[in-house]
Amino acid sequence: MPRYEYRCRTCGATFELSRPMAESSAPAACPGGHDDTVKLLSTVAVGGTAPAPSTGGGCCGGGCG
Protein backbone atom coordinates (compact mmCIF):
# COMPACT_ATOMS: atom_id res chain seq x y z
CA MET A 1 0.00 0.00 0.00
CA PRO A 2 1.43 3.43 -0.91
CA ARG A 3 2.58 5.88 1.76
CA TYR A 4 1.67 9.55 1.48
CA GLU A 5 3.17 12.49 3.33
CA TYR A 6 0.99 15.21 4.83
CA ARG A 7 1.66 18.48 6.65
CA CYS A 8 -0.54 20.03 9.33
CA ARG A 9 -1.23 23.72 8.71
CA THR A 10 -2.10 24.25 12.38
CA CYS A 11 0.99 22.88 14.12
CA GLY A 12 3.41 22.37 11.19
CA ALA A 13 3.91 18.64 11.85
CA THR A 14 4.63 16.36 8.89
CA PHE A 15 3.47 12.75 8.97
CA GLU A 16 2.95 9.77 6.69
CA LEU A 17 -0.07 7.55 6.17
CA SER A 18 -0.41 4.25 4.33
CA ARG A 19 -3.64 4.27 2.36
CA PRO A 20 -5.02 3.13 -0.98
CA MET A 21 -4.34 5.42 -3.95
CA ALA A 22 -8.09 6.14 -4.22
CA GLU A 23 -7.95 7.70 -0.73
CA SER A 24 -4.71 9.68 -1.17
CA SER A 25 -6.55 13.03 -1.32
CA ALA A 26 -9.04 12.21 1.45
CA PRO A 27 -8.82 14.38 4.59
CA ALA A 28 -6.18 13.25 7.09
CA ALA A 29 -5.97 14.33 10.73
CA CYS A 30 -2.49 15.01 12.07
CA PRO A 31 -1.17 13.06 15.10
CA GLY A 32 -1.96 16.16 17.21
CA GLY A 33 -5.65 15.88 16.29
CA HIS A 34 -5.81 18.86 13.91
CA ASP A 35 -7.87 18.55 10.72
CA ASP A 36 -6.28 21.31 8.60
CA THR A 37 -3.76 19.22 6.66
CA VAL A 38 -2.45 19.12 3.11
CA LYS A 39 -0.95 16.27 1.12
CA LEU A 40 2.65 16.99 0.12
CA LEU A 41 4.04 16.27 -3.32
CA SER A 42 6.47 13.41 -3.11
CA THR A 43 9.45 12.56 -5.24
CA VAL A 44 10.23 9.05 -6.37
CA ALA A 45 13.80 7.89 -6.01
CA VAL A 46 14.87 5.10 -8.33
CA GLY A 47 18.18 3.41 -7.67
CA GLY A 48 20.46 1.85 -10.21
CA THR A 49 22.53 3.01 -13.11
CA ALA A 50 21.56 4.25 -16.55
CA PRO A 51 22.01 1.81 -19.43
CA ALA A 52 25.07 2.27 -21.61
CA PRO A 53 24.41 4.14 -24.86
CA SER A 54 23.92 2.02 -27.93
CA THR A 55 26.85 1.81 -30.31
CA GLY A 56 24.57 0.73 -33.15
CA GLY A 57 23.65 2.92 -36.05
CA GLY A 58 20.10 3.85 -35.06
CA CYS A 59 18.38 0.81 -36.51
CA CYS A 60 17.31 -2.14 -34.42
CA GLY A 61 20.54 -3.90 -33.53
CA GLY A 62 22.61 -1.51 -35.64
CA GLY A 63 22.31 -3.82 -38.64
CA CYS A 64 20.97 -1.29 -41.18
CA GLY A 65 23.32 -0.60 -43.99
ZIQUI-V464790 format. One record per backbone hydrogen bond with DSSP energy under -0.5 kcal/mol. CO is the residue of the C=O (numbers start at 1). NH is the residue of the N-H. If there is no record, write none. Layout:
# ZIQUI-V464790
CO|NH, CO|NH
This chain:
# ZIQUI-V464790
2|19, 4|17, 5|40, 6|15, 7|38, 8|12, 13|8, 15|6, 17|4, 17|19, 20|23, 21|24, 23|26, 30|33, 34|30, 35|37, 36|9, 36|10, 38|7, 43|45, 44|46, 45|47, 59|58, 59|62, 60|63
